[in-house]
């Protein structure tokens, strides 16, 4: 089937193809593959930034990705505990709820 849609890594490539391409090629390509930080460390940093900015829409994807990149459940929980004091209780509370679902989905 030549007309079958091509699976995309991101949820907006069908509406904004250039943004989809930048996401795949630049963000998850060039930036994410730089050797100065491991994928695991990049995931920790990304999850921390998303929690601190209260970006609950993006956090579930990156929590799953962090688990895939070797960040443990315990490390994510400790990250949330730590950020409660720096980013605020509402940010941590929302992160706990989203982490619970990510842990259940990942079976951890």
C-alpha positions in Angstrom: 0.0 0.0 0.0 1.9 3.0 -1.2 -0.6 5.4 0.3 -0.3 4.1 3.8 0.7 6.8 6.3 4.3 6.7 7.4 4.6 6.2 11.2 6.0 9.2 12.9 7.8 9.6 16.2 6.0 12.9 16.9 2.3 13.6 17.1 2.2 16.7 14.9 4.0 15.8 11.7 0.7 15.3 9.9 -0.3 18.9 10.6 3.1 20.6 10.7 5.5 18.6 8.5 8.5 20.9 8.9 8.1 20.8 12.7 7.8 17.0 12.6 11.0 16.9 10.5 12.8 19.2 12.9 11.7 17.1 15.8 12.9 13.9 14.2 16.1 15.1 12.5 17.3 17.9 14.8 15.9 17.3 18.3 15.8 13.5 18.4 18.7 13.3 15.9 21.5 15.9 16.1 20.8 17.2 19.6 19.9 14.0 21.3 22.8 12.1 19.8 25.5 14.4 20.9 28.2 12.4 22.7 28.8 14.8 25.6 25.8 13.5 27.6 24.4 10.0 27.7 20.8 9.3 26.6 20.1 8.5 30.3 21.5 11.8 31.5 19.6 13.7 28.8 16.4 12.0 29.9 17.0 13.0 33.5 17.6 16.6 32.5 14.6 16.7 30.2 12.2 15.2 32.8 13.5 17.7 35.4 13.0 20.6 33.1 9.5 19.5 32.1 8.5 19.0 35.8 9.9 22.4 36.7 8.1 24.2 33.9 4.8 22.3 34.6 4.8 20.8 31.1 2.3 18.0 31.8 1.5 17.5 28.1 5.0 16.5 27.2 6.0 14.8 30.5 4.3 11.3 29.9 6.3 10.7 26.7 9.6 11.8 28.4 8.9 9.7 31.5 8.5 6.6 29.3 11.6 7.6 27.3 13.6 8.0 30.6 12.7 4.5 31.7 13.7 3.2 28.3 17.0 5.1 28.6 17.9 3.4 31.9 16.6 5.9 34.4 15.1 3.9 37.3 11.7 4.3 39.0 13.5 5.2 42.2 15.6 7.9 40.4 12.5 9.5 38.9 10.7 9.5 42.3 13.8 11.1 43.9 13.9 13.7 41.2 10.3 14.5 41.9 11.0 14.7 45.6 13.9 17.0 45.0 12.0 19.3 42.6 9.1 19.7 45.0 11.3 22.1 46.9 12.7 23.9 43.9 9.8 23.9 41.4 6.9 23.8 43.8 4.4 21.3 45.2 1.9 21.6 42.3 4.6 20.7 39.8 5.7 17.7 41.9 2.1 16.6 42.5 1.3 16.6 38.8 4.5 14.7 38.1 3.7 12.0 40.7 0.4 11.4 39.0 2.0 11.1 35.5 4.8 9.0 36.8 2.4 6.6 38.4 0.8 6.0 35.0 4.2 5.7 33.3 5.4 3.2 35.9 2.2 1.1 35.5 2.5 1.2 31.7 6.2 0.1 31.9 5.5 -2.5 34.5 8.0 -1.0 37.0 
